[in-house]
Amino acid sequence: MVYISHMDTALEEALAAAARGEVPVGAVLVDPSGAVAARAGNRTRELSDPTAHAEILVLRAACGALGTERLPGFDLWVTLEPCAMCAAAIAAARVRRVYYGASDPKSGGVAHGARVFSHPQSHHVPEVYDGIGARAAEVLLKDFFAGRRD
Protein backbone atom coordinates (compact mmCIF):
# COMPACT_ATOMS: atom_id res chain seq x y z
CA MET A 1 0.00 0.00 0.00
CA VAL A 2 1.26 3.48 -0.87
CA TYR A 3 0.88 6.16 1.81
CA ILE A 4 -0.58 9.38 0.44
CA SER A 5 -1.11 12.34 2.74
CA HIS A 6 -4.26 14.40 2.36
CA MET A 7 -3.20 16.94 4.99
CA ASP A 8 -2.48 19.61 2.36
CA THR A 9 -6.10 19.40 1.24
CA ALA A 10 -7.28 19.60 4.85
CA LEU A 11 -5.08 22.68 5.30
CA GLU A 12 -6.68 24.25 2.21
CA GLU A 13 -10.07 23.75 3.84
CA ALA A 14 -8.76 25.28 7.08
CA LEU A 15 -7.51 28.34 5.18
CA ALA A 16 -10.91 28.70 3.50
CA ALA A 17 -12.59 28.47 6.91
CA ALA A 18 -10.33 31.23 8.26
CA ALA A 19 -11.21 33.40 5.25
CA ARG A 20 -14.88 32.99 6.21
CA GLY A 21 -14.11 34.03 9.80
CA GLU A 22 -14.42 30.50 11.11
CA VAL A 23 -11.90 28.77 13.38
CA PRO A 24 -9.45 27.38 10.80
CA VAL A 25 -9.96 23.65 10.94
CA GLY A 26 -10.22 21.54 7.81
CA ALA A 27 -11.01 17.89 7.22
CA VAL A 28 -10.88 15.42 4.36
CA LEU A 29 -12.54 12.01 4.31
CA VAL A 30 -10.94 9.43 2.02
CA ASP A 31 -12.72 6.29 0.84
CA PRO A 32 -11.14 2.82 0.83
CA SER A 33 -9.92 3.29 -2.76
CA GLY A 34 -8.01 6.44 -1.75
CA ALA A 35 -10.42 8.90 -3.40
CA VAL A 36 -11.59 11.99 -1.55
CA ALA A 37 -15.18 11.35 -0.49
CA ALA A 38 -15.74 14.71 1.22
CA ARG A 39 -13.85 17.80 2.30
CA ALA A 40 -14.91 20.69 4.51
CA GLY A 41 -13.83 23.41 6.87
CA ASN A 42 -15.56 24.61 9.99
CA ARG A 43 -18.90 26.35 9.38
CA THR A 44 -20.27 26.83 12.90
CA ARG A 45 -20.80 30.58 12.54
CA GLU A 46 -22.00 30.49 8.95
CA LEU A 47 -24.60 27.80 9.69
CA SER A 48 -25.36 28.95 13.26
CA ASP A 49 -24.70 25.36 14.23
CA PRO A 50 -22.32 24.44 17.06
CA THR A 51 -21.97 20.94 15.59
CA ALA A 52 -20.78 22.16 12.17
CA HIS A 53 -17.17 21.19 12.80
CA ALA A 54 -15.17 20.13 9.75
CA GLU A 55 -15.12 16.48 10.87
CA ILE A 56 -18.90 16.35 11.36
CA LEU A 57 -19.50 17.99 7.98
CA VAL A 58 -17.41 15.43 6.07
CA LEU A 59 -19.01 12.53 7.92
CA ARG A 60 -22.49 13.88 7.13
CA ALA A 61 -21.62 14.45 3.47
CA ALA A 62 -20.19 10.97 2.93
CA CYS A 63 -22.91 9.18 4.87
CA GLY A 64 -25.58 11.12 3.00
CA ALA A 65 -24.03 10.37 -0.38
CA LEU A 66 -23.71 6.67 0.42
CA GLY A 67 -27.00 6.31 2.29
CA THR A 68 -25.35 4.78 5.35
CA GLU A 69 -24.42 5.75 8.90
CA ARG A 70 -21.13 3.84 8.91
CA LEU A 71 -17.94 4.38 6.98
CA PRO A 72 -15.71 1.34 7.55
CA GLY A 73 -12.48 1.56 5.60
CA PHE A 74 -12.61 5.36 5.38
CA ASP A 75 -9.77 7.54 6.65
CA LEU A 76 -10.17 11.02 8.12
CA TRP A 77 -7.55 13.75 7.80
CA VAL A 78 -8.05 16.78 10.04
CA THR A 79 -5.81 19.71 10.86
CA LEU A 80 -6.59 19.75 14.60
CA GLU A 81 -7.09 16.99 17.16
CA PRO A 82 -10.82 16.20 17.13
CA CYS A 83 -12.87 17.39 20.09
CA ALA A 84 -14.90 14.93 22.17
CA MET A 85 -18.04 15.48 20.05
CA CYS A 86 -16.19 14.80 16.81
CA ALA A 87 -14.30 11.82 18.26
CA ALA A 88 -17.61 10.26 19.32
CA ALA A 89 -19.03 10.80 15.83
CA ILE A 90 -15.88 9.30 14.27
CA ALA A 91 -16.28 6.21 16.48
CA ALA A 92 -19.99 5.95 15.67
CA ALA A 93 -19.21 6.14 11.95
CA ARG A 94 -16.59 3.38 12.33
CA VAL A 95 -13.88 5.40 10.55
CA ARG A 96 -10.78 3.25 10.05
CA ARG A 97 -8.02 5.80 10.63
CA VAL A 98 -7.72 9.36 11.93
CA TYR A 99 -4.74 11.48 10.93
CA TYR A 100 -4.51 14.84 12.65
CA GLY A 101 -2.09 17.73 12.67
CA ALA A 102 -2.00 19.98 15.72
CA SER A 103 -2.68 18.69 19.21
CA ASP A 104 -5.38 20.46 21.20
CA PRO A 105 -4.62 20.30 24.93
CA LYS A 106 -7.53 22.67 25.68
CA SER A 107 -10.38 21.05 23.72
CA GLY A 108 -9.05 17.85 22.20
CA GLY A 109 -10.90 14.61 22.76
CA VAL A 110 -8.42 12.04 21.44
CA ALA A 111 -5.05 12.46 23.20
CA HIS A 112 -6.32 15.09 25.64
CA GLY A 113 -9.44 15.76 27.69
CA ALA A 114 -12.10 13.10 27.31
CA ARG A 115 -9.88 10.70 25.35
CA VAL A 116 -13.00 9.27 23.76
CA PHE A 117 -11.35 6.31 22.04
CA SER A 118 -9.91 5.12 25.36
CA HIS A 119 -13.31 4.64 26.99
CA PRO A 120 -15.01 1.24 27.10
CA GLN A 121 -18.16 3.03 25.83
CA SER A 122 -16.41 3.72 22.54
CA HIS A 123 -17.86 1.04 20.27
CA HIS A 124 -15.05 1.50 17.75
CA VAL A 125 -11.47 2.65 18.07
CA PRO A 126 -9.83 3.92 14.89
CA GLU A 127 -6.11 3.89 14.33
CA VAL A 128 -4.82 7.36 15.24
CA TYR A 129 -1.78 9.13 13.79
CA ASP A 130 -0.96 12.57 15.14
CA GLY A 131 1.44 15.37 14.30
CA ILE A 132 1.05 15.19 10.52
CA GLY A 133 1.37 18.74 9.19
CA ALA A 134 1.24 19.91 12.81
CA ARG A 135 3.47 22.95 12.35
CA ALA A 136 1.42 24.39 9.48
CA ALA A 137 -1.84 23.80 11.35
CA GLU A 138 -0.46 25.35 14.55
CA VAL A 139 0.75 28.46 12.73
CA LEU A 140 -2.62 28.86 11.00
CA LEU A 141 -4.50 28.60 14.31
CA LYS A 142 -2.12 30.91 16.21
CA ASP A 143 -2.26 33.54 13.46
CA PHE A 144 -6.05 33.36 13.35
CA PHE A 145 -6.48 33.85 17.09
CA ALA A 146 -3.75 36.50 17.27
CA GLY A 147 -5.69 38.45 14.65
CA ARG A 148 -8.82 38.20 16.78
CA ARG A 149 -7.01 39.65 19.81
CA ASP A 150 -5.56 42.65 17.94
HUBELJO-V69408 format. One record per backbone hydrogen bond with DSSP energy under -0.5 kcal/mol. NH is the residue of the N-H (numbers start at 1). CO is the residue of the C=O. If there is no record, write none. Layout:
# HUBELJO-V69408
{{NH CO} {NH CO}}
This chain:
# HUBELJO-V69408
{{4 2} {10 6} {11 7} {12 8} {13 9} {14 10} {15 11} {16 12} {17 13} {18 14} {19 15} {20 16} {20 17} {21 18} {22 17} {25 23} {27 40} {28 77} {29 38} {30 28} {30 75} {31 35} {34 31} {37 29} {37 35} {38 29} {40 27} {42 25} {43 52} {47 43} {48 44} {48 45} {49 44} {52 49} {53 51} {57 53} {58 54} {59 55} {60 56} {61 57} {62 58} {63 59} {64 60} {65 61} {66 62} {67 63} {68 63} {71 93} {74 71} {75 30} {76 97} {77 28} {78 99} {79 26} {81 102} {84 107} {87 83} {88 84} {89 85} {90 86} {91 87} {92 88} {93 89} {94 90} {94 91} {95 90} {96 74} {97 74} {98 127} {99 76} {100 129} {101 78} {102 79} {108 104} {109 82} {114 108} {115 112} {116 109} {118 115} {119 116} {122 119} {123 121} {126 124} {127 96} {129 98} {131 100} {131 101} {132 100} {133 131} {134 131} {137 133} {138 134} {139 135} {140 136} {141 137} {142 138} {143 139} {144 140} {145 141} {146 142} {147 143} {148 144} {149 145} {150 146}}
